[in-house]
Amino acid sequence: MAIQYSTTHRTNAMTTLNTDIGTNAQIIIYSGAVPATVATAPSGTLLVQFAGDATAFGTVTSGVLTASAVANVAAAASGTAGYFRINTSAPAAVVQGTCGTSGTDMILTNTNIASGQTIQFTSLTITAFGA
């Protein structure tokens, strides 16, 4: 059996992550495969960069961090979205995950991105470990 944590512990962990991400976070989408770790330099082409605002990154409920609404932006380059990173305003990478149109960490309306195209994501949630 895998280790499990209480909902309170999982919520506290995601609240701490939300604090670590901070205000003015950046959500960046790249082409290609997810790097081995969040500490590894990003690979692929930077396709889109969403800029957060001066509020918290998101809200936490029952161990799930849900990103706040982010304004749509124009793509910086063309390619197929493969993964995303959430950076602090420093910028320092804090979280990375997969993106796609379903069954991934970040849900996009379309993964085939053209330079200048308006991009939006419909869902970005981070679920705490040990459910």
Protein Blocks (a to p, Z undefined) as FASTA:
>chain_A
ZZdddfklmmmmmmmmmmmnoghiacdddedjddfblkbccedjdfbdcdddfbdfbdce
ehiacdddddddddfbdcddfbdcdddfkbccfbdcdddfehpabdcfbfbdcehiacdd
fbdcdddehZZ
